[in-house]
Amino acid sequence: MKHVVAFDVSMGKSTIVIYNHYRQCEFEGEISHSKSSFETLNERLRFLTKQDGQALEIVFEATGAYSASLERFFQTEGYTYHRINPLEANLQMASMRRQKTDKSDAHELAKSHFRIKRSATYSQDDYYKQMRALTRYYDEIDTEINHLFNRMHAILQLSFPELERLFTTRSALFLNIVQLYPHPDEVVACSKTVIRNRLKANTKKNLSLARAEQKGIALLEAAKDSYPAISKEDVRCEQVRDYAKRIADLKEKKENLVKQMVELSRNRKEYQILISFPGIGEATAVRLIGELGDIHRFKNHKQLNAYVGIDIMRYQSGNTFYRDKINKRGNNKLRKILFYMIQTMITLRQKTKNHLVEYYDKLKTQPQRKPHKVASVACMNKFLKVAFHLITHEITYDYETASTYS
């Protein structure tokens, strides 16, 4: 390498240092994350590339949203770069760092690059970036829905607690009833026919007249025997109505996000491979793609395991041995998706033939049987191994041959 260009990124600006092959600093300065500054930087980098007759070594520490514009500049202009995460940077520069400033960090990054062989950052196409953004948006909405459900539950315990015992709380019908009748006095004031017709008219999903009447009768009986802690004029009744409406709107937004991700992924080979697994539906498949990204950037399934955070962490010192456990340093959102995916597969064991479920059963029935979570994580590990092989070889899942590559 002839020149190393290192950046310490902060909000709206970066400190830049350029080192030559003698490991001497040729330039130290600061750039703002603006169009004019990037144009000036591009001229300098192009000049150095032409002078060296080879690509520059560009390195910077990932700082989330702050480093995004700098990374986009490198991608747009076609530069190869090395983006390192903060933990990795701290470990690599721990023995050298004496003081913490933007300038010193940039210098230490450049110096460490001469002695550490870093792999160039894999640049994923825009599809994976969009899928990641949509998946994270989906997760944010899901978190908000859970918060709203908790708040709604607290008020319903005061106004009409019987509703949560009569209906499935995550259903569209339950949310409609909360909006229509957050207090038993409002139910008692209506006839059975009025309640039936209102339920039928306000439930978007198909609800038969007979079922609407059945639910109306149950609601009326519960309301007559209910003893609420607040009156129907209490402001919290309006508040719980608002919560139910917001949850319904957010659930609809979640469904639209899944449709959007499916539309983007429909012709992608990895999507077709993932939905070929029994127990993986459209929503799970697109969320897996959003969190996994381009699986081709991993050299083997072990790297994929480390990315997810289910690689084994082992500790032994002298005669002291700790029980093996998973690392949990990887993508916690992806771990959650994978865990619940395995639970769905186990639930559907009677309807589909799945070698992952058979592996789970084997772990649960062997002489030293594994606990549920341990067996589930082992199935996650096996799934990643199989999925890596299938996607990299563009093969859809087949039960009969699954054991040969798992």
TORDREN-928868 format. One record per residue (C-alpha): residue in one letter; x, y, z. Coordinates in nm, 3 decimals, padded with zeros to 5 digits. Layout:
N
<r code="a" X="X" Y="Y" Z="Z"/>
...
END
This chain:
406
<r code="m" X="00.000" Y="00.000" Z="00.000"/>
<r code="k" X="00.126" Y="00.349" Z="-00.085"/>
<r code="h" X="-00.126" Y="00.577" Z="00.088"/>
<r code="v" X="-00.365" Y="00.519" Z="00.378"/>
<r code="v" X="-00.650" Y="00.766" Z="00.424"/>
<r code="a" X="-00.820" Y="00.749" Z="00.765"/>
<r code="f" X="-01.127" Y="00.933" Z="00.892"/>
<r code="d" X="-01.264" Y="00.992" Z="01.240"/>
<r code="v" X="-01.631" Y="01.063" Z="01.182"/>
<r code="s" X="-01.850" Y="01.284" Z="01.399"/>
<r code="m" X="-02.179" Y="01.468" Z="01.346"/>
<r code="g" X="-02.166" Y="01.658" Z="01.016"/>
<r code="k" X="-01.788" Y="01.646" Z="00.979"/>
<r code="s" X="-01.483" Y="01.418" Z="00.974"/>
<r code="t" X="-01.119" Y="01.452" Z="01.067"/>
<r code="i" X="-00.900" Y="01.318" Z="00.786"/>
<r code="v" X="-00.534" Y="01.211" Z="00.787"/>
<r code="i" X="-00.326" Y="01.076" Z="00.497"/>
<r code="y" X="-00.021" Y="00.856" Z="00.558"/>
<r code="n" X="00.238" Y="00.756" Z="00.295"/>
<r code="h" X="00.411" Y="00.417" Z="00.263"/>
<r code="y" X="00.686" Y="00.537" Z="00.501"/>
<r code="r" X="00.407" Y="00.557" Z="00.766"/>
<r code="q" X="00.448" Y="00.932" Z="00.786"/>
<r code="c" X="00.156" Y="01.175" Z="00.796"/>
<r code="e" X="00.137" Y="01.384" Z="00.480"/>
<r code="f" X="-00.188" Y="01.562" Z="00.551"/>
<r code="e" X="-00.418" Y="01.635" Z="00.844"/>
<r code="g" X="-00.741" Y="01.829" Z="00.817"/>
<r code="e" X="-01.117" Y="01.840" Z="00.855"/>
<r code="i" X="-01.401" Y="01.810" Z="00.605"/>
<r code="s" X="-01.770" Y="01.883" Z="00.644"/>
<r code="h" X="-02.026" Y="01.637" Z="00.512"/>
<r code="s" X="-02.140" Y="01.868" Z="00.233"/>
<r code="k" X="-02.140" Y="01.847" Z="-00.146"/>
<r code="s" X="-01.859" Y="02.100" Z="-00.192"/>
<r code="s" X="-01.634" Y="01.933" Z="00.068"/>
<r code="f" X="-01.688" Y="01.589" Z="-00.086"/>
<r code="e" X="-01.602" Y="01.729" Z="-00.430"/>
<r code="t" X="-01.274" Y="01.868" Z="-00.292"/>
<r code="l" X="-01.203" Y="01.537" Z="-00.118"/>
<r code="n" X="-01.272" Y="01.347" Z="-00.440"/>
<r code="e" X="-01.016" Y="01.559" Z="-00.629"/>
<r code="r" X="-00.752" Y="01.487" Z="-00.364"/>
<r code="l" X="-00.826" Y="01.113" Z="-00.362"/>
<r code="r" X="-00.825" Y="01.092" Z="-00.743"/>
<r code="f" X="-00.488" Y="01.270" Z="-00.753"/>
<r code="l" X="-00.335" Y="01.028" Z="-00.498"/>
<r code="t" X="-00.478" Y="00.726" Z="-00.683"/>
<r code="k" X="-00.325" Y="00.845" Z="-01.011"/>
<r code="q" X="00.005" Y="00.923" Z="-00.838"/>
<r code="d" X="00.026" Y="00.576" Z="-00.674"/>
<r code="g" X="-00.103" Y="00.386" Z="-00.973"/>
<r code="q" X="-00.318" Y="00.175" Z="-00.739"/>
<r code="a" X="-00.627" Y="00.203" Z="-00.520"/>
<r code="l" X="-00.600" Y="00.390" Z="-00.191"/>
<r code="e" X="-00.650" Y="00.223" Z="00.146"/>
<r code="i" X="-00.946" Y="00.406" Z="00.302"/>
<r code="v" X="-01.047" Y="00.329" Z="00.661"/>
<r code="f" X="-01.301" Y="00.477" Z="00.903"/>
<r code="e" X="-01.496" Y="00.377" Z="01.212"/>
<r code="a" X="-01.870" Y="00.315" Z="01.170"/>
<r code="t" X="-02.073" Y="00.571" Z="01.365"/>
<r code="g" X="-02.428" Y="00.492" Z="01.255"/>
<r code="a" X="-02.610" Y="00.780" Z="01.089"/>
<r code="y" X="-02.305" Y="01.010" Z="01.115"/>
<r code="s" X="-02.089" Y="00.797" Z="00.882"/>
<r code="a" X="-02.370" Y="00.716" Z="00.634"/>
<r code="s" X="-02.309" Y="01.016" Z="00.406"/>
<r code="l" X="-01.932" Y="00.950" Z="00.395"/>
<r code="e" X="-01.995" Y="00.584" Z="00.308"/>
<r code="r" X="-02.242" Y="00.680" Z="00.036"/>
<r code="f" X="-01.979" Y="00.913" Z="-00.113"/>
<r code="f" X="-01.728" Y="00.625" Z="-00.135"/>
<r code="q" X="-01.988" Y="00.396" Z="-00.293"/>
<r code="t" X="-02.103" Y="00.656" Z="-00.545"/>
<r code="e" X="-01.747" Y="00.742" Z="-00.652"/>
<r code="g" X="-01.643" Y="00.376" Z="-00.667"/>
<r code="y" X="-01.383" Y="00.369" Z="-00.387"/>
<r code="t" X="-01.300" Y="00.051" Z="-00.197"/>
<r code="y" X="-01.305" Y="00.118" Z="00.177"/>
<r code="h" X="-01.270" Y="-00.049" Z="00.517"/>
<r code="r" X="-01.551" Y="00.026" Z="00.762"/>
<r code="i" X="-01.477" Y="-00.108" Z="01.110"/>
<r code="n" X="-01.715" Y="-00.124" Z="01.403"/>
<r code="p" X="-01.632" Y="00.068" Z="01.725"/>
<r code="l" X="-01.565" Y="-00.248" Z="01.931"/>
<r code="e" X="-01.321" Y="-00.376" Z="01.670"/>
<r code="a" X="-01.151" Y="-00.034" Z="01.655"/>
<r code="n" X="-01.111" Y="-00.020" Z="02.035"/>
<r code="l" X="-00.955" Y="-00.366" Z="02.046"/>
<r code="q" X="-00.717" Y="-00.293" Z="01.759"/>
<r code="m" X="-00.600" Y="00.042" Z="01.895"/>
<r code="a" X="-00.614" Y="-00.025" Z="02.271"/>
<r code="s" X="-00.237" Y="-00.065" Z="02.312"/>
<r code="m" X="-00.164" Y="00.251" Z="02.114"/>
<r code="r" X="-00.425" Y="00.496" Z="02.235"/>
<r code="r" X="-00.316" Y="00.736" Z="02.508"/>
<r code="q" X="-00.567" Y="01.017" Z="02.469"/>
<r code="k" X="-00.908" Y="01.047" Z="02.308"/>
<r code="t" X="-00.948" Y="01.320" Z="02.047"/>
<r code="d" X="-01.080" Y="01.320" Z="01.692"/>
<r code="k" X="-00.732" Y="01.385" Z="01.552"/>
<r code="s" X="-00.562" Y="01.115" Z="01.760"/>
<r code="d" X="-00.831" Y="00.862" Z="01.666"/>
<r code="a" X="-00.779" Y="00.929" Z="01.295"/>
<r code="h" X="-00.400" Y="00.892" Z="01.333"/>
<r code="e" X="-00.434" Y="00.566" Z="01.528"/>
<r code="l" X="-00.670" Y="00.425" Z="01.266"/>
<r code="a" X="-00.416" Y="00.500" Z="00.992"/>
<r code="k" X="-00.120" Y="00.359" Z="01.189"/>
<r code="s" X="-00.304" Y="00.041" Z="01.284"/>
<r code="h" X="-00.397" Y="-00.016" Z="00.919"/>
<r code="f" X="-00.030" Y="-00.079" Z="00.834"/>
<r code="r" X="-00.003" Y="-00.364" Z="01.083"/>
<r code="i" X="-00.353" Y="-00.517" Z="01.062"/>
<r code="k" X="-00.486" Y="-00.692" Z="00.755"/>
<r code="r" X="-00.842" Y="-00.566" Z="00.719"/>
<r code="s" X="-01.093" Y="-00.696" Z="00.468"/>
<r code="a" X="-01.259" Y="-00.444" Z="00.240"/>
<r code="t" X="-01.620" Y="-00.371" Z="00.329"/>
<r code="y" X="-01.869" Y="-00.562" Z="00.115"/>
<r code="s" X="-02.097" Y="-00.320" Z="-00.068"/>
<r code="q" X="-02.456" Y="-00.445" Z="-00.086"/>
<r code="d" X="-02.692" Y="-00.326" Z="-00.357"/>
<r code="d" X="-02.978" Y="-00.087" Z="-00.286"/>
<r code="y" X="-03.237" Y="-00.366" Z="-00.257"/>
<r code="y" X="-03.086" Y="-00.490" Z="00.072"/>
<r code="k" X="-03.064" Y="-00.136" Z="00.210"/>
<r code="q" X="-03.431" Y="-00.079" Z="00.136"/>
<r code="m" X="-03.524" Y="-00.414" Z="00.289"/>
<r code="r" X="-03.325" Y="-00.333" Z="00.604"/>
<r code="a" X="-03.498" Y="00.006" Z="00.635"/>
<r code="l" X="-03.844" Y="-00.147" Z="00.585"/>
<r code="t" X="-03.773" Y="-00.429" Z="00.833"/>
<r code="r" X="-03.654" Y="-00.185" Z="01.099"/>
<r code="y" X="-03.962" Y="00.032" Z="01.038"/>
<r code="y" X="-04.176" Y="-00.281" Z="01.083"/>
<r code="d" X="-04.003" Y="-00.353" Z="01.416"/>
<r code="e" X="-04.054" Y="00.006" Z="01.536"/>
<r code="i" X="-04.426" Y="-00.017" Z="01.462"/>
<r code="d" X="-04.445" Y="-00.355" Z="01.638"/>
<r code="t" X="-04.278" Y="-00.208" Z="01.948"/>
<r code="e" X="-04.517" Y="00.087" Z="01.946"/>
<r code="i" X="-04.817" Y="-00.148" Z="01.917"/>
<r code="n" X="-04.699" Y="-00.343" Z="02.223"/>
<r code="h" X="-04.664" Y="-00.020" Z="02.425"/>
<r code="l" X="-05.015" Y="00.088" Z="02.324"/>
<r code="f" X="-05.159" Y="-00.254" Z="02.416"/>
<r code="n" X="-05.007" Y="-00.223" Z="02.764"/>
<r code="r" X="-05.159" Y="00.124" Z="02.813"/>
<r code="m" X="-05.496" Y="00.007" Z="02.680"/>
<r code="h" X="-05.492" Y="-00.294" Z="02.914"/>
<r code="a" X="-05.435" Y="-00.068" Z="03.216"/>
<r code="i" X="-05.741" Y="00.145" Z="03.136"/>
<r code="l" X="-05.966" Y="-00.148" Z="03.040"/>
<r code="q" X="-05.906" Y="-00.296" Z="03.384"/>
<r code="l" X="-06.080" Y="00.015" Z="03.517"/>
<r code="s" X="-06.353" Y="00.060" Z="03.256"/>
<r code="f" X="-06.450" Y="-00.282" Z="03.116"/>
<r code="p" X="-06.213" Y="-00.568" Z="03.223"/>
<r code="e" X="-06.449" Y="-00.839" Z="03.093"/>
<r code="l" X="-06.364" Y="-00.745" Z="02.730"/>
<r code="e" X="-06.018" Y="-00.903" Z="02.757"/>
<r code="r" X="-06.170" Y="-01.229" Z="02.881"/>
<r code="l" X="-06.440" Y="-01.245" Z="02.615"/>
<r code="f" X="-06.232" Y="-01.170" Z="02.305"/>
<r code="t" X="-05.885" Y="-01.239" Z="02.165"/>
<r code="t" X="-05.706" Y="-00.918" Z="02.251"/>
<r code="r" X="-05.495" Y="-00.907" Z="01.932"/>
<r code="s" X="-05.792" Y="-00.950" Z="01.699"/>
<r code="a" X="-05.947" Y="-00.681" Z="01.479"/>
<r code="l" X="-06.288" Y="-00.755" Z="01.638"/>
<r code="f" X="-06.155" Y="-00.678" Z="01.988"/>
<r code="l" X="-06.011" Y="-00.344" Z="01.874"/>
<r code="n" X="-06.342" Y="-00.253" Z="01.709"/>
<r code="i" X="-06.539" Y="-00.338" Z="02.024"/>
<r code="v" X="-06.306" Y="-00.125" Z="02.239"/>
<r code="q" X="-06.366" Y="00.169" Z="02.004"/>
<r code="l" X="-06.744" Y="00.113" Z="02.007"/>
<r code="y" X="-06.797" Y="00.011" Z="02.370"/>
<r code="p" X="-06.511" Y="00.103" Z="02.607"/>
<r code="h" X="-06.757" Y="00.105" Z="02.901"/>
<r code="p" X="-07.034" Y="-00.146" Z="02.994"/>
<r code="d" X="-07.296" Y="00.131" Z="03.038"/>
<r code="e" X="-07.267" Y="00.205" Z="02.665"/>
<r code="v" X="-07.344" Y="-00.160" Z="02.587"/>
<r code="v" X="-07.641" Y="-00.181" Z="02.824"/>
<r code="a" X="-07.793" Y="00.127" Z="02.662"/>
<r code="c" X="-07.816" Y="-00.058" Z="02.326"/>
<r code="s" X="-08.036" Y="-00.345" Z="02.212"/>
<r code="k" X="-07.902" Y="-00.681" Z="02.095"/>
<r code="t" X="-07.988" Y="-00.593" Z="01.733"/>
<r code="v" X="-07.810" Y="-00.256" Z="01.743"/>
<r code="i" X="-07.498" Y="-00.415" Z="01.891"/>
<r code="r" X="-07.503" Y="-00.691" Z="01.627"/>
<r code="n" X="-07.540" Y="-00.445" Z="01.338"/>
<r code="r" X="-07.266" Y="-00.214" Z="01.470"/>
<r code="l" X="-07.024" Y="-00.504" Z="01.510"/>
<r code="k" X="-07.103" Y="-00.624" Z="01.158"/>
<r code="a" X="-07.065" Y="-00.277" Z="01.004"/>
<r code="n" X="-06.743" Y="-00.180" Z="01.184"/>
<r code="t" X="-06.543" Y="-00.501" Z="01.138"/>
<r code="k" X="-06.343" Y="-00.482" Z="00.815"/>
<r code="k" X="-06.276" Y="-00.855" Z="00.794"/>
<r code="n" X="-06.570" Y="-01.082" Z="00.703"/>
<r code="l" X="-06.794" Y="-01.127" Z="01.007"/>
<r code="s" X="-07.114" Y="-01.320" Z="00.953"/>
<r code="l" X="-07.442" Y="-01.189" Z="01.091"/>
<r code="a" X="-07.482" Y="-01.499" Z="01.308"/>
<r code="r" X="-07.134" Y="-01.459" Z="01.460"/>
<r code="a" X="-07.192" Y="-01.085" Z="01.514"/>
<r code="e" X="-07.514" Y="-01.168" Z="01.702"/>
<r code="q" X="-07.339" Y="-01.435" Z="01.910"/>
<r code="k" X="-07.065" Y="-01.189" Z="02.009"/>
<r code="g" X="-07.325" Y="-00.920" Z="02.076"/>
<r code="i" X="-07.519" Y="-01.145" Z="02.317"/>
<r code="a" X="-07.198" Y="-01.237" Z="02.504"/>
<r code="l" X="-07.101" Y="-00.869" Z="02.523"/>
<r code="l" X="-07.444" Y="-00.768" Z="02.656"/>
<r code="e" X="-07.441" Y="-01.037" Z="02.925"/>
<r code="a" X="-07.091" Y="-00.937" Z="03.039"/>
<r code="a" X="-07.187" Y="-00.568" Z="03.048"/>
<r code="k" X="-07.490" Y="-00.631" Z="03.268"/>
<r code="d" X="-07.275" Y="-00.803" Z="03.531"/>
<r code="s" X="-06.976" Y="-00.567" Z="03.508"/>
<r code="y" X="-06.887" Y="-00.325" Z="03.789"/>
<r code="p" X="-06.643" Y="-00.067" Z="03.641"/>
<r code="a" X="-06.412" Y="00.148" Z="03.855"/>
<r code="i" X="-06.478" Y="00.459" Z="03.643"/>
<r code="s" X="-06.789" Y="00.614" Z="03.485"/>
<r code="k" X="-06.854" Y="00.624" Z="03.111"/>
<r code="e" X="-06.800" Y="01.005" Z="03.118"/>
<r code="d" X="-06.442" Y="00.956" Z="03.243"/>
<r code="v" X="-06.179" Y="01.094" Z="03.001"/>
<r code="r" X="-05.999" Y="00.759" Z="03.010"/>
<r code="c" X="-06.282" Y="00.599" Z="02.811"/>
<r code="e" X="-06.202" Y="00.833" Z="02.523"/>
<r code="q" X="-05.833" Y="00.766" Z="02.579"/>
<r code="v" X="-05.877" Y="00.389" Z="02.544"/>
<r code="r" X="-06.081" Y="00.444" Z="02.226"/>
<r code="d" X="-05.790" Y="00.641" Z="02.084"/>
<r code="y" X="-05.542" Y="00.364" Z="02.177"/>
<r code="a" X="-05.756" Y="00.102" Z="02.000"/>
<r code="k" X="-05.783" Y="00.315" Z="01.686"/>
<r code="r" X="-05.408" Y="00.383" Z="01.677"/>
<r code="i" X="-05.333" Y="00.011" Z="01.721"/>
<r code="a" X="-05.569" Y="-00.079" Z="01.435"/>
<r code="d" X="-05.404" Y="00.179" Z="01.208"/>
<r code="l" X="-05.055" Y="00.058" Z="01.300"/>
<r code="k" X="-05.150" Y="-00.306" Z="01.237"/>
<r code="e" X="-05.273" Y="-00.206" Z="00.892"/>
<r code="k" X="-04.945" Y="-00.022" Z="00.832"/>
<r code="k" X="-04.754" Y="-00.339" Z="00.928"/>
<r code="e" X="-04.951" Y="-00.541" Z="00.675"/>
<r code="n" X="-04.878" Y="-00.282" Z="00.405"/>
<r code="l" X="-04.506" Y="-00.290" Z="00.486"/>
<r code="v" X="-04.502" Y="-00.669" Z="00.443"/>
<r code="k" X="-04.681" Y="-00.633" Z="00.108"/>
<r code="q" X="-04.425" Y="-00.373" Z="00.002"/>
<r code="m" X="-04.133" Y="-00.598" Z="00.101"/>
<r code="v" X="-04.289" Y="-00.898" Z="-00.074"/>
<r code="e" X="-04.336" Y="-00.694" Z="-00.391"/>
<r code="l" X="-03.969" Y="-00.593" Z="-00.383"/>
<r code="s" X="-03.858" Y="-00.953" Z="-00.319"/>
<r code="r" X="-04.094" Y="-01.155" Z="-00.535"/>
<r code="n" X="-03.841" Y="-01.216" Z="-00.813"/>
<r code="r" X="-03.539" Y="-01.260" Z="-00.582"/>
<r code="k" X="-03.400" Y="-01.612" Z="-00.561"/>
<r code="e" X="-03.331" Y="-01.596" Z="-00.184"/>
<r code="y" X="-03.696" Y="-01.505" Z="-00.117"/>
<r code="q" X="-03.820" Y="-01.803" Z="-00.319"/>
<r code="i" X="-03.577" Y="-02.031" Z="-00.132"/>
<r code="l" X="-03.681" Y="-01.906" Z="00.213"/>
<r code="i" X="-04.056" Y="-01.946" Z="00.154"/>
<r code="s" X="-03.990" Y="-02.301" Z="00.030"/>
<r code="f" X="-03.911" Y="-02.396" Z="00.393"/>
<r code="p" X="-04.219" Y="-02.537" Z="00.571"/>
<r code="g" X="-04.325" Y="-02.292" Z="00.842"/>
<r code="i" X="-04.179" Y="-01.979" Z="00.678"/>
<r code="g" X="-04.439" Y="-01.738" Z="00.544"/>
<r code="e" X="-04.405" Y="-01.416" Z="00.349"/>
<r code="a" X="-04.361" Y="-01.190" Z="00.653"/>
<r code="t" X="-04.087" Y="-01.404" Z="00.808"/>
<r code="a" X="-03.906" Y="-01.448" Z="00.475"/>
<r code="v" X="-03.884" Y="-01.076" Z="00.395"/>
<r code="r" X="-03.784" Y="-00.986" Z="00.752"/>
<r code="l" X="-03.507" Y="-01.247" Z="00.740"/>
<r code="i" X="-03.377" Y="-01.095" Z="00.416"/>
<r code="g" X="-03.398" Y="-00.746" Z="00.568"/>
<r code="e" X="-03.183" Y="-00.846" Z="00.866"/>
<r code="l" X="-02.951" Y="-01.092" Z="00.690"/>
<r code="g" X="-02.875" Y="-00.870" Z="00.393"/>
<r code="d" X="-02.674" Y="-01.020" Z="00.107"/>
<r code="i" X="-02.576" Y="-01.363" Z="00.238"/>
<r code="h" X="-02.303" Y="-01.392" Z="-00.027"/>
<r code="r" X="-02.084" Y="-01.156" Z="00.176"/>
<r code="f" X="-02.022" Y="-01.438" Z="00.426"/>
<r code="k" X="-01.751" Y="-01.691" Z="00.346"/>
<r code="n" X="-01.919" Y="-01.976" Z="00.534"/>
<r code="h" X="-02.210" Y="-02.050" Z="00.766"/>
<r code="k" X="-01.988" Y="-02.003" Z="01.074"/>
<r code="q" X="-01.947" Y="-01.635" Z="00.988"/>
<r code="l" X="-02.323" Y="-01.620" Z="00.950"/>
<r code="n" X="-02.366" Y="-01.772" Z="01.298"/>
<r code="a" X="-02.131" Y="-01.509" Z="01.443"/>
<r code="y" X="-02.329" Y="-01.233" Z="01.269"/>
<r code="v" X="-02.650" Y="-01.362" Z="01.426"/>
<r code="g" X="-02.478" Y="-01.408" Z="01.764"/>
<r code="i" X="-02.537" Y="-01.779" Z="01.823"/>
<r code="d" X="-02.175" Y="-01.892" Z="01.796"/>
<r code="i" X="-02.054" Y="-02.069" Z="02.110"/>
<r code="m" X="-01.865" Y="-01.872" Z="02.377"/>
<r code="r" X="-01.638" Y="-02.098" Z="02.582"/>
<r code="y" X="-01.445" Y="-02.002" Z="02.898"/>
<r code="q" X="-01.180" Y="-02.212" Z="03.074"/>
<r code="s" X="-00.907" Y="-02.096" Z="03.312"/>
<r code="g" X="-00.700" Y="-02.352" Z="03.503"/>
<r code="n" X="-00.946" Y="-02.595" Z="03.657"/>
<r code="t" X="-01.238" Y="-02.354" Z="03.611"/>
<r code="f" X="-01.483" Y="-02.435" Z="03.332"/>
<r code="y" X="-01.794" Y="-02.232" Z="03.260"/>
<r code="r" X="-02.092" Y="-02.377" Z="03.078"/>
<r code="d" X="-02.090" Y="-02.306" Z="02.704"/>
<r code="k" X="-02.336" Y="-02.040" Z="02.593"/>
<r code="i" X="-02.408" Y="-01.837" Z="02.282"/>
<r code="n" X="-02.214" Y="-01.517" Z="02.228"/>
<r code="k" X="-02.511" Y="-01.278" Z="02.184"/>
<r code="r" X="-02.284" Y="-01.016" Z="02.026"/>
<r code="g" X="-02.457" Y="-01.033" Z="01.690"/>
<r code="n" X="-02.787" Y="-00.914" Z="01.550"/>
<r code="n" X="-03.041" Y="-00.949" Z="01.832"/>
<r code="k" X="-03.335" Y="-00.865" Z="01.603"/>
<r code="l" X="-03.239" Y="-01.149" Z="01.371"/>
<r code="r" X="-03.204" Y="-01.389" Z="01.667"/>
<r code="k" X="-03.558" Y="-01.304" Z="01.774"/>
<r code="i" X="-03.700" Y="-01.364" Z="01.424"/>
<r code="l" X="-03.519" Y="-01.697" Z="01.397"/>
<r code="f" X="-03.629" Y="-01.813" Z="01.743"/>
<r code="y" X="-03.998" Y="-01.746" Z="01.678"/>
<r code="m" X="-03.964" Y="-01.899" Z="01.331"/>
<r code="i" X="-03.848" Y="-02.226" Z="01.492"/>
<r code="q" X="-04.142" Y="-02.211" Z="01.738"/>
<r code="t" X="-04.381" Y="-02.178" Z="01.442"/>
<r code="m" X="-04.220" Y="-02.476" Z="01.271"/>
<r code="i" X="-04.261" Y="-02.683" Z="01.590"/>
<r code="t" X="-04.629" Y="-02.579" Z="01.616"/>
<r code="l" X="-04.689" Y="-02.693" Z="01.256"/>
<r code="r" X="-04.523" Y="-03.032" Z="01.307"/>
<r code="q" X="-04.845" Y="-03.224" Z="01.228"/>
<r code="k" X="-04.909" Y="-03.041" Z="00.900"/>
<r code="t" X="-04.563" Y="-03.042" Z="00.741"/>
<r code="k" X="-04.251" Y="-03.258" Z="00.719"/>
<r code="n" X="-03.955" Y="-03.057" Z="00.840"/>
<r code="h" X="-03.610" Y="-03.198" Z="00.920"/>
<r code="l" X="-03.548" Y="-02.906" Z="01.161"/>
<r code="v" X="-03.842" Y="-03.015" Z="01.376"/>
<r code="e" X="-03.718" Y="-03.374" Z="01.363"/>
<r code="y" X="-03.378" Y="-03.250" Z="01.485"/>
<r code="y" X="-03.554" Y="-03.062" Z="01.769"/>
<r code="d" X="-03.738" Y="-03.381" Z="01.869"/>
<r code="k" X="-03.414" Y="-03.576" Z="01.861"/>
<r code="l" X="-03.247" Y="-03.326" Z="02.097"/>
<r code="k" X="-03.547" Y="-03.340" Z="02.332"/>
<r code="t" X="-03.566" Y="-03.719" Z="02.348"/>
<r code="q" X="-03.198" Y="-03.822" Z="02.364"/>
<r code="p" X="-03.066" Y="-03.960" Z="02.700"/>
<r code="q" X="-02.925" Y="-03.620" Z="02.801"/>
<r code="r" X="-03.221" Y="-03.421" Z="02.672"/>
<r code="k" X="-03.170" Y="-03.054" Z="02.593"/>
<r code="p" X="-03.385" Y="-02.775" Z="02.742"/>
<r code="h" X="-03.635" Y="-02.614" Z="02.503"/>
<r code="k" X="-03.431" Y="-02.297" Z="02.441"/>
<r code="v" X="-03.104" Y="-02.486" Z="02.390"/>
<r code="a" X="-03.272" Y="-02.719" Z="02.138"/>
<r code="s" X="-03.433" Y="-02.421" Z="01.962"/>
<r code="v" X="-03.099" Y="-02.242" Z="01.927"/>
<r code="a" X="-02.945" Y="-02.564" Z="01.790"/>
<r code="c" X="-03.224" Y="-02.567" Z="01.529"/>
<r code="m" X="-03.149" Y="-02.203" Z="01.445"/>
<r code="n" X="-02.788" Y="-02.302" Z="01.388"/>
<r code="k" X="-02.891" Y="-02.589" Z="01.160"/>
<r code="f" X="-03.132" Y="-02.364" Z="00.969"/>
<r code="l" X="-02.858" Y="-02.107" Z="00.900"/>
<r code="k" X="-02.627" Y="-02.381" Z="00.777"/>
<r code="v" X="-02.893" Y="-02.515" Z="00.539"/>
<r code="a" X="-03.011" Y="-02.170" Z="00.427"/>
<r code="f" X="-02.652" Y="-02.061" Z="00.355"/>
<r code="h" X="-02.596" Y="-02.368" Z="00.136"/>
<r code="l" X="-02.930" Y="-02.335" Z="-00.047"/>
<r code="i" X="-02.902" Y="-01.961" Z="-00.117"/>
<r code="t" X="-02.538" Y="-01.970" Z="-00.228"/>
<r code="h" X="-02.619" Y="-02.266" Z="-00.460"/>
<r code="e" X="-02.966" Y="-02.133" Z="-00.560"/>
<r code="i" X="-03.154" Y="-02.448" Z="-00.457"/>
<r code="t" X="-03.504" Y="-02.450" Z="-00.306"/>
<r code="y" X="-03.572" Y="-02.654" Z="00.010"/>
<r code="d" X="-03.651" Y="-03.023" Z="-00.030"/>
<r code="y" X="-03.721" Y="-03.245" Z="00.270"/>
<r code="e" X="-03.579" Y="-03.561" Z="00.116"/>
<r code="t" X="-03.234" Y="-03.411" Z="00.049"/>
<r code="a" X="-03.217" Y="-03.166" Z="00.342"/>
<r code="s" X="-03.012" Y="-03.401" Z="00.561"/>
<r code="t" X="-02.731" Y="-03.417" Z="00.304"/>
<r code="y" X="-02.639" Y="-03.051" Z="00.342"/>
<r code="s" X="-02.731" Y="-02.987" Z="00.707"/>
END
